[in-house]
Amino acid sequence: MNKTVGSTDKIVRGIIAVVALVVAGIAGFGSVWGIVLVIVAAVMVVTASSGYCPIYSATGLSTNGEKDQHRHGASAH
């Protein structure tokens, strides 16, 4: 698994996770919206902590600056 999530992206995902959990608490953790938001928060935490996003990999995107530099360096040779 290549790292596809950069440091700024990790921070944003962390913020989204916290906000999703707060809103889930307001909506009620047992409600449909609460459950959906808890799942969103969990996905954000897992992708931020692992540095890997399967959607980024499937689409060829990356916010990890090191990986982008490696690609540019490899294509320049």
C-alpha positions as CSV (number, residue, x, y, z in Angstrom):
1,M,0.0,0.0,0.0
2,N,1.5,3.3,-1.1
3,K,0.8,6.4,1.1
4,T,-1.7,8.6,-0.7
5,V,-2.7,10.9,2.1
6,G,-0.5,13.9,2.9
7,S,-0.1,15.7,6.2
8,T,-2.6,18.6,5.4
9,D,-5.1,16.0,4.2
10,K,-4.6,14.1,7.5
11,I,-5.4,17.2,9.5
12,V,-8.5,17.9,7.4
13,R,-9.7,14.3,7.8
14,G,-9.2,14.6,11.6
15,I,-11.3,17.7,11.7
16,I,-14.0,16.1,9.6
17,A,-14.0,13.1,12.0
18,V,-14.4,15.2,15.1
19,V,-17.2,17.3,13.5
20,A,-19.0,14.2,12.2
21,L,-18.9,12.7,15.7
22,V,-20.2,15.9,17.3
23,V,-23.1,16.1,14.8
24,A,-23.7,12.4,15.3
25,G,-24.1,13.0,19.0
26,I,-26.5,15.8,18.4
27,A,-28.5,13.7,15.9
28,G,-28.4,10.7,18.2
29,F,-25.9,7.9,17.8
30,G,-28.8,5.4,17.2
31,S,-30.5,7.5,14.5
32,V,-29.8,6.8,10.8
33,W,-27.9,10.1,10.4
34,G,-25.9,9.4,13.6
35,I,-24.9,5.9,12.4
36,V,-23.9,7.3,9.0
37,L,-21.8,10.1,10.6
38,V,-20.1,7.6,12.9
39,I,-19.1,5.5,9.9
40,V,-17.8,8.6,8.1
41,A,-15.8,9.6,11.2
42,A,-14.3,6.0,11.4
43,V,-13.3,6.1,7.7
44,M,-11.7,9.5,8.1
45,V,-9.7,8.3,11.2
46,V,-8.6,5.1,9.5
47,T,-7.5,6.8,6.3
48,A,-5.8,9.6,8.1
49,S,-3.9,7.3,10.5
50,S,-2.9,4.8,7.8
51,G,-2.0,7.5,5.2
52,Y,-3.8,5.4,2.6
53,C,-7.1,6.2,0.8
54,P,-8.4,3.5,-1.5
55,I,-10.4,6.1,-3.5
56,Y,-7.2,8.1,-4.1
57,S,-5.5,4.9,-5.3
58,A,-8.3,3.9,-7.6
59,T,-8.3,7.4,-9.2
60,G,-4.6,7.8,-9.3
61,L,-4.7,10.8,-6.9
62,S,-2.3,11.6,-4.1
63,T,-1.9,14.4,-1.6
64,N,1.3,13.0,-0.3
65,G,4.0,15.3,-1.6
66,E,6.8,12.7,-1.4
67,K,5.0,10.3,-3.7
68,D,4.3,13.1,-6.2
69,Q,8.0,14.1,-6.2
70,H,9.0,10.4,-6.7
71,R,6.7,10.2,-9.7
72,H,8.1,13.4,-11.3
73,G,11.7,12.2,-10.6
74,A,11.0,8.8,-12.2
75,S,9.3,10.2,-15.3
76,A,12.2,12.7,-15.8
77,H,14.8,9.9,-16.3
